[in-house]
Amino acid sequence: MRPPLTPMRSGLWPARRGVGVLGRQLGEAPPRGTAGGPRRPGGRPDAGGARRGCGLLLSTSPTMAASSAAPRRAPPRWSTAREGFIQSGEVHIFGYARSNLSDDGLRERIRGYLKGAPEDLSGFLQLIKYVSGSYDTGEGFEKLNKAISEYEASNKSGSYRRLFYLALPPSVYPSVCKMIRTYCMNPSSHPGWTRVIVEKPFGKDLDSAEELSAQLGELFEEHQLYRIDHYLGKELVQNLLVLRFANRLFLPLWNRDNIDNIQIVFREDFGTEGRGGYFDQYGIIRDIIQNHLLQVFCLVAMEKPVSLKPEHIRDEKVKVLQSVNPIKPEEVVLGQYDGYKDDPTVPDDSNTPTFASVVLRVHNERWEGVPFILKAGKALSSRKAEVRVQFKDVPGDIFRSKKQGRNEFVIRLQPSEAMYMKLTVKKPGLEMATEQSELDLSYGMRYQNVKIPEAYERLILDTIRGDQQHFVRRDELKAAWQIFTPLLHDIDDGKLKPRPYEPGSRGPKEADELSARVGYVQTHGYVWVPPTLA
């Protein structure tokens, strides 16, 4: 059982200095169907909308600002503190939004998201302050900079580090970044840095993404921009490079000679839940496949980098993206669950898919002929995210075990993090009978006393350290949009229609038919069950 998150266990605080946040009006109810709608209790916000409404700012005279989404960004700070990466007295938090809110008002909003002894929390919460202002005028940002500078001067560290976290609608990124650039950069007379984290969506297609990149590029250098995709902070995603390149076992197997197909799957067992109006602007491909699943695809398919330096890893990700062939319309299945358009914020004639299965094909020596099936959907029968590597049939099968299924290596990203290999083994007994079983590494069993860090906890710490390995580079973003923009335009123009499917099902039956057509063989009679201590 994991210990509760506490901010000051052993007197620990952020090891690197400073954080701040920019956000929409605190407590302001957004219009239905827009960013910042209600969050599903215990679940992931749809289309990133519930995450909107704040931006963070880190500074070496530690500064952290907070807003409406900031409370949901607070627990990772406590956990980072507990693990010893944050030292007492080295952080300050500033909230910035349009709302008329006091310091204590923001502290109370954040307090509800934290666990720990009241006396421990109080010390951390006293480092939080609030500044009110708009996003597109200088007055508020001048106040914010003044508050930050006063703290930095009193801290007397001599080094000013400021990190801005923009969990805001992309439409305001340019104006906010312009204000930051004009009023809130770390003073040139002092050592330090200014860095900016931006949340997805990074545009809606290639042209809008390039326009946004150009606008931000005029204000900041690439090394100052951190395009965050929280999937790159997940434990099992970060394990992919280690699995592939640190284990001799996989090196000769990871290619078209042994692998028949690879599935990268994201499934949610709930729909848009009143937030359909926001989701309808993007759809499942922009929301999940073009970013989260494509990032996982890069790590599964890329070549071995020269080193673990961030630029070497990102170079290989760009190369594999540039090797992807244009998507064939016949290798795409779209779906929309029945009842989606019952949401009053969704247009009656909506063509937005809530489910998509897309086959990517990589034109290179390693992967020629191997289909990568990227599949994501809402209102399905289960909730999970996984990578499923299916190997080819055994030639000359003397045990006639083909009907039982192929060997598979499965990486379960969430929930119940695990890696397991499906194997054919002898069934215990006097008969020479075979069955499918597994070699299983379930994290809940193997690492019972180890806390798996939250994705945002890792990524914000990486930003403080200046490590861009797990962030999206501009040319990588461009290559990703080049793959999906033609398909997305066909959907937007009504040339491709989603098929209806029942909530709680596997999705459109045509998706299973597509998987079978490109080579996937479903295993019948075997279900992996996460092991327990019982």
C-alpha positions in Angstrom: 0.0 0.0 0.0 1.4 3.4 -1.0 2.0 5.9 1.7 0.0 9.1 1.6 1.4 12.0 -0.3 3.0 14.5 2.1 4.8 17.7 1.4 7.3 17.9 4.1 8.3 14.4 5.1 12.0 14.6 6.2 11.8 18.3 5.5 12.0 17.8 1.7 11.1 20.2 -1.0 11.8 20.7 -4.8 15.5 20.3 -5.4 15.4 22.7 -8.3 14.0 26.1 -7.8 10.8 27.6 -8.8 7.3 27.0 -10.2 4.5 29.2 -11.4 1.1 28.8 -13.0 -1.1 30.7 -15.4 -4.8 29.9 -15.7 -8.4 30.9 -16.4 -10.6 32.5 -13.8 -10.5 30.4 -10.7 -13.9 29.1 -9.8 -15.4 30.4 -13.1 -17.7 27.8 -14.6 -16.8 27.3 -18.3 -19.5 27.1 -20.9 -20.8 23.6 -21.4 -18.9 21.8 -24.1 -15.8 23.9 -23.7 -12.4 23.3 -22.2 -12.4 22.9 -18.5 -15.7 21.0 -18.2 -16.4 18.6 -15.3 -13.8 16.0 -14.7 -14.8 12.4 -14.4 -14.2 11.4 -10.7 -11.1 9.3 -10.6 -10.7 9.3 -14.3 -8.8 10.9 -17.1 -10.1 14.3 -18.4 -11.6 14.0 -21.8 -9.6 15.6 -24.6 -7.4 17.3 -22.1 -10.2 19.8 -21.4 -10.3 19.4 -17.7 -6.6 20.0 -17.5 -7.0 23.4 -19.1 -7.0 26.5 -17.1 -3.6 26.8 -15.6 0.0 27.2 -16.5 3.0 26.6 -14.3 6.0 28.7 -13.7 9.2 27.4 -12.1 12.0 29.7 -10.9 15.3 29.1 -9.3 14.4 31.5 -6.6 11.7 29.0 -6.5 8.5 30.2 -7.7 5.4 28.3 -8.6 2.1 29.8 -9.7 -1.3 28.1 -9.5 -4.7 28.3 -10.9 -7.9 26.3 -11.6 -6.0 23.2 -12.8 -3.1 23.8 -10.4 -4.8 21.8 -7.6 -4.6 18.7 -9.8 -0.9 19.4 -10.5 -0.2 19.8 -6.8 0.0 16.1 -5.6 3.1 15.4 -7.8 4.9 18.2 -6.1 4.3 16.6 -2.7 5.4 13.2 -4.0 8.5 14.7 -5.5 9.2 16.3 -2.2 8.8 13.1 -0.3 11.3 11.3 -2.6 14.0 13.8 -1.9 14.1 15.7 -5.2 12.8 18.9 -3.6 14.4 20.7 -0.7 12.8 22.9 1.9 12.7 26.6 1.2 13.6 26.2 -2.5 10.2 26.7 -4.1 7.6 29.4 -4.3 4.2 29.1 -6.0 2.3 31.9 -7.7 -1.2 31.5 -9.1 -2.1 33.7 -12.0 -5.7 33.9 -13.4 -8.4 36.4 -14.0 -10.4 35.6 -10.9 -10.5 37.9 -7.9 -9.0 35.5 -5.4 -6.9 35.9 -2.3 -3.8 33.9 -1.4 -5.7 32.0 1.2 -8.5 31.3 -1.2 -6.1 29.6 -3.6 -4.4 27.7 -0.8 -7.7 26.3 0.3 -8.6 25.1 -3.2 -5.3 23.3 -3.4 -5.5 21.8 0.1 -8.3 19.5 -0.9 -6.1 17.7 -3.4 -3.4 16.9 -0.9 -2.9 14.2 1.7 -0.8 14.6 4.8 -0.6 15.9 8.3 -2.2 19.4 8.6 0.9 20.9 10.1 3.0 19.5 7.2 0.7 20.9 4.5 0.4 24.3 6.1 4.2 24.9 5.6 3.9 24.1 1.9 0.7 26.1 1.4 2.3 29.2 2.8 4.6 29.3 -0.2 1.6 29.8 -2.5 0.6 33.3 -3.5 -1.9 34.6 -6.1 -1.8 37.3 -8.7 -4.8 38.3 -10.7 -4.6 39.6 -14.3 -5.7 39.0 -17.9 -3.9 37.0 -20.6 -3.4 39.7 -23.2 -2.4 42.9 -21.3 0.8 43.8 -19.6 -0.6 45.1 -16.3 -1.2 41.7 -14.8 2.0 40.2 -16.0 3.9 43.2 -14.6 2.4 42.5 -11.2 3.3 38.8 -11.6 6.9 39.6 -12.4 7.1 42.1 -9.6 5.9 39.5 -7.1 8.3 36.9 -8.5 11.2 39.4 -8.4 10.5 40.4 -4.8 10.6 36.8 -3.8 13.8 36.1 -5.8 15.5 39.1 -4.3 14.6 38.0 -0.7 15.8 34.5 -1.4 19.3 35.7 -2.3 20.2 32.6 -4.2 21.7 34.6 -7.1 20.2 32.3 -9.7 16.7 32.9 -11.2 14.9 29.9 -12.8 11.4 30.3 -14.0 9.2 27.6 -15.5 5.8 28.5 -16.9 3.2 25.7 -17.3 0.6 26.7 -19.9 -2.3 24.3 -19.4 -4.5 26.7 -21.4 -6.4 26.6 -24.6 -3.9 26.7 -27.5 -5.6 29.8 -28.9 -4.2 31.9 -26.1 -0.7 30.5 -26.2 0.7 33.2 -28.5 -0.7 36.1 -26.4 0.4 34.6 -23.1 3.8 33.7 -24.4 4.2 37.2 -25.7 3.4 38.6 -22.3 5.8 36.2 -20.6 8.5 37.2 -23.1 7.9 40.9 -22.6 7.4 41.0 -18.8 8.4 37.8 -17.0 11.7 36.5 -18.3 14.5 35.8 -15.8 16.7 38.9 -15.6 19.6 38.8 -18.0 21.8 40.2 -15.3 21.4 37.0 -13.3 22.2 33.4 -14.1 19.3 31.1 -14.6 16.7 30.3 -17.2 13.1 30.6 -18.4 11.2 27.6 -19.7 7.7 27.1 -21.0 5.6 23.9 -20.9 2.7 23.7 -23.3 -0.1 21.2 -23.2 -1.7 19.4 -26.1 -3.5 19.9 -28.5 -0.7 21.4 -30.5 -2.9 22.5 -33.3 -5.7 20.6 -35.2 -3.7 19.7 -38.3 -0.4 20.3 -40.0 -1.0 24.0 -40.9 -2.4 25.1 -37.5 0.4 23.2 -35.7 3.1 24.8 -37.9 1.5 28.3 -37.4 1.5 27.7 -33.6 5.1 26.5 -33.7 6.1 29.5 -35.7 4.4 31.9 -33.3 6.1 30.3 -30.2 9.4 30.0 -32.1 9.5 33.7 -32.6 9.4 34.2 -28.8 11.4 31.3 -27.5 14.2 29.0 -28.5 13.5 25.3 -29.0 15.5 24.5 -25.9 13.1 26.7 -23.8 9.9 25.0 -25.1 8.6 21.8 -23.6 5.6 20.3 -25.4 4.3 17.9 -22.8 2.6 14.5 -23.6 1.9 12.8 -20.2 2.1 9.4 -21.8 5.9 9.9 -22.1 6.0 10.1 -18.3 4.3 6.7 -17.7 6.5 4.0 -16.1 5.9 1.3 -18.7 6.4 3.8 -21.6 9.7 4.9 -20.2 10.6 1.2 -19.8 10.3 0.6 -23.6 13.8 1.7 -24.5 15.3 -0.4 -21.7 13.4 -3.4 -22.7 14.3 -3.1 -26.4 18.0 -2.1 -26.1 19.2 -3.5 -22.8 18.0 -7.1 -23.3 19.8 -9.4 -25.7 16.7 -11.6 -25.9 14.7 -9.0 -27.8 17.4 -7.7 -30.2 17.2 -10.5 -32.8 13.4 -10.8 -32.4 12.3 -7.2 -32.9 11.8 -7.2 -36.6 9.7 -8.3 -39.5 11.2 -11.8 -39.6 9.6 -12.7 -36.3 6.8 -10.2 -35.6 3.6 -10.5 -37.5 1.8 -7.4 -36.2 1.8 -4.9 -33.3 -1.3 -3.3 -31.7 -1.2 -0.2 -29.6 -4.5 0.2 -27.8 -6.3 2.7 -25.7 -9.8 1.9 -24.3 -12.1 3.9 -22.0 -15.2 2.5 -20.5 -17.0 5.8 -20.3 -18.1 8.4 -22.9 -17.8 12.2 -23.1 -20.1 12.6 -20.0 -21.4 16.1 -20.7 -18.3 17.3 -22.4 -19.2 16.3 -25.9 -19.1 19.8 -27.2 -15.4 20.1 -26.4 -14.6 16.6 -27.6 -16.5 17.1 -30.8 -14.0 19.8 -31.9 -11.2 17.2 -31.9 -12.3 13.6 -32.0 -10.5 10.5 -30.9 -7.7 10.7 -33.4 -6.6 14.2 -32.4 -7.2 13.5 -28.8 -5.5 10.1 -28.4 -4.0 8.5 -31.5 -2.0 11.4 -33.1 -0.2 12.1 -29.8 -0.3 9.5 -27.0 -0.4 6.4 -29.2 1.9 7.8 -31.8 4.5 8.5 -29.1 4.3 4.9 -27.9 4.6 3.8 -31.6 7.8 5.8 -31.9 9.4 4.1 -29.0 8.3 0.6 -30.2 9.5 1.1 -33.8 12.5 3.5 -33.7 16.1 2.4 -34.2 18.6 2.3 -31.4 19.8 5.8 -30.7 23.5 6.7 -30.6 23.2 7.5 -26.9 20.6 8.4 -24.3 21.1 12.1 -25.0 17.7 13.7 -25.6 18.5 14.9 -29.1 19.8 11.5 -30.2 16.6 9.8 -29.0 14.4 12.4 -30.6 16.3 12.1 -33.8 15.4 8.4 -34.1 11.7 9.2 -33.3 11.6 11.7 -36.2 13.2 9.2 -38.5 10.6 6.5 -37.9 7.8 9.0 -38.3 9.2 10.1 -41.6 9.3 6.4 -42.7 5.5 5.9 -42.2 3.6 5.4 -45.5 0.5 7.5 -46.2 -2.5 5.9 -44.4 -4.8 3.9 -46.7 -8.6 4.7 -46.3 -9.3 1.0 -46.5 -7.1 0.4 -43.4 -9.1 2.8 -41.3 -12.3 2.1 -39.3 -14.1 4.9 -37.5 -16.9 4.6 -35.0 -19.3 6.7 -32.9 -21.1 5.2 -30.0 -24.9 5.3 -29.9 -26.0 8.2 -27.6 -23.0 10.4 -28.3 -25.2 13.0 -30.1 -27.8 12.9 -27.2 -25.4 15.4 -25.5 -27.0 18.8 -26.2 -23.5 20.3 -26.8 -22.9 17.9 -29.7 -24.3 18.8 -33.1 -27.0 16.5 -34.5 -25.1 16.0 -37.6 -21.7 15.4 -35.9 -19.3 13.3 -37.9 -16.7 13.1 -35.1 -15.4 9.6 -34.3 -15.3 8.4 -30.7 -13.5 5.3 -31.9 -10.8 4.7 -34.5 -8.6 1.9 -35.6 -5.8 3.0 -38.0 -3.1 0.8 -39.6 0.3 2.4 -39.9 3.0 0.8 -42.2 6.7 1.7 -41.9 8.7 1.6 -45.0 12.2 0.5 -43.7 14.3 -2.6 -43.5 13.1 -3.5 -40.0 9.4 -3.2 -40.4 8.4 -3.6 -44.0 5.2 -5.6 -44.1 4.4 -5.4 -40.4 1.1 -3.6 -39.6 1.0 -1.3 -36.6 -2.6 -1.2 -35.5 -3.4 2.0 -33.5 -6.7 1.7 -31.8 -8.6 4.0 -29.4 -12.1 4.5 -28.3 -14.6 5.7 -25.7 -17.6 3.9 -24.1 -16.1 0.5 -24.7 -16.3 -2.7 -22.7 -13.1 -2.1 -20.6 -10.5 0.4 -19.7 -6.9 -0.2 -20.6 -3.9 0.9 -22.5 -1.4 -1.6 -23.8 1.1 -2.6 -26.5 0.6 -6.1 -27.9 3.4 -7.6 -30.0 2.2 -10.7 -31.8 4.8 -13.1 -33.2 4.5 -15.2 -36.2 3.4 -18.9 -36.2 5.9 -21.6 -35.3 7.0 -23.3 -38.6 6.6 -27.0 -38.6 4.3 -27.1 -35.5 4.6 -30.7 -34.3 2.3 -30.0 -31.3 -0.6 -28.7 -33.5 -0.9 -25.8 -31.0 -1.7 -23.1 -33.6 -5.3 -23.1 -32.7 -4.4 -22.0 -29.1 -2.9 -18.8 -30.3 0.4 -17.2 -31.1 3.1 -16.0 -28.8 2.5 -12.4 -27.7 4.5 -9.9 -25.6 2.1 -7.6 -23.9 3.0 -4.3 -22.1 0.1 -3.2 -20.0 0.5 0.6 -19.6 -2.6 1.1 -17.4 -4.3 0.0 -15.2 -2.4 -2.8 -13.4 1.0 -2.1 -14.9 2.6 -5.3 -16.2 4.6 -7.0 -18.8 3.8 -10.6 -19.8 4.7 -13.1 -22.5 2.0 -15.5 -23.7 3.6 -18.9 -24.3 2.4 -22.4 -25.2 3.4 -24.8 -22.4 2.7 -28.4 -21.5 -0.5 -28.8 -19.5 0.3 -30.6 -16.2 -0.7 -34.2 -16.2 0.0 -37.5 -17.9 -1.1 -36.4 -21.3 1.1 -34.5 -23.8 -1.4 -31.7 -24.0 -0.6 -28.0 -24.5 -2.2 -24.8 -23.3 -1.4 -21.1 -23.2 0.1 -19.5 -20.1 2.4 -16.6 -19.4 5.6 -15.3 -18.0 4.4 -12.4 -15.9 6.0 -9.3 -14.4 3.2 -7.5 -12.7 4.4 -4.4 -11.0 1.9 -4.6 -8.1 3.4 -7.9 -7.1 7.1 -7.4 -8.0 7.4 -3.8 -6.6 4.9 -3.9 -3.7 6.7 -1.3 -1.7 7.7 0.9 -4.5 5.7 4.0 -5.4 5.4 4.4 -9.2 5.7 8.1 -9.9 2.9 10.0 -11.6 3.6 10.9 -15.2 3.4 14.7 -14.6 5.7 14.3 -11.6 8.5 12.9 -13.8 8.0 15.3 -16.6 8.0 18.5 -14.5 11.1 17.3 -12.8 12.7 16.6 -16.2 11.8 20.2 -17.2 13.5 21.6 -14.1 16.6 19.5 -14.9 16.5 20.7 -18.6 16.0 17.2 -19.9 13.9 17.3 -23.1 14.1 13.5 -23.9 10.4 13.0 -23.0 9.1 16.1 -24.7 8.0 16.6 -28.3 10.4 18.5 -30.6 9.1 20.8 -33.3 10.1 18.6 -36.3 8.7 15.6 -34.5 5.4 17.4 -34.1 5.4 18.3 -37.8 6.1 14.7 -38.9 3.3 13.4 -36.7 0.8 15.8 -38.2 2.0 15.0 -41.7 0.9 11.4 -41.1 -2.6 12.2 -39.9 -3.7 15.5 -41.5 -4.9 14.0 -44.8 -7.1 11.5 -42.9 -8.4 14.1 -40.5 -9.3 16.4 -43.4 -11.2 13.6 -45.1 -13.2 13.1 -41.8 -13.8 16.8 -41.4 -15.1 17.0 -45.0 -17.4 14.0 -44.4 -15.6 11.7 -46.9 -15.2 9.1 -44.1 -18.1 8.2 -41.9 -18.0 6.7 -38.4 -19.9 3.4 -37.9 -22.3 3.2 -34.9 -21.5 0.9 -32.0 -23.2 0.0 -28.7 -21.7 1.5 -25.5 -20.0 -1.2 -23.5 -19.0 -3.2 -26.6 -15.7 -3.7 -28.3 -16.5 -1.0 -30.8 -17.5 -1.5 -34.5 -17.2 -5.1 -35.6 -15.4 -3.8 -38.7 -12.5 -2.9 -36.5 -12.0 -6.6 -35.5 -12.4 -7.5 -39.2 -9.7 -5.0 -40.1 -7.3 -6.4 -37.5 -7.9 -9.9 -38.8 -7.5 -8.8 -42.4 -4.0 -7.4 -41.8 -2.9 -10.4 -39.8 -3.9 -10.3 -36.2 -5.0 -13.7 -34.8 -7.1 -13.4 -31.7 -6.5 -15.9 -28.9 -9.7 -17.6 -27.7 -10.0 -19.3 -24.4 -7.1 -17.4 -22.7 -7.5 -14.3 -20.6 -4.7 -12.7 -18.6 -5.7 -12.1 -15.0 -3.5 -9.7 -13.0 -2.1 -11.7 -10.1 -2.9 -10.7 -6.5 -1.5 -11.5 -3.1 -4.6 -13.5 -2.1 
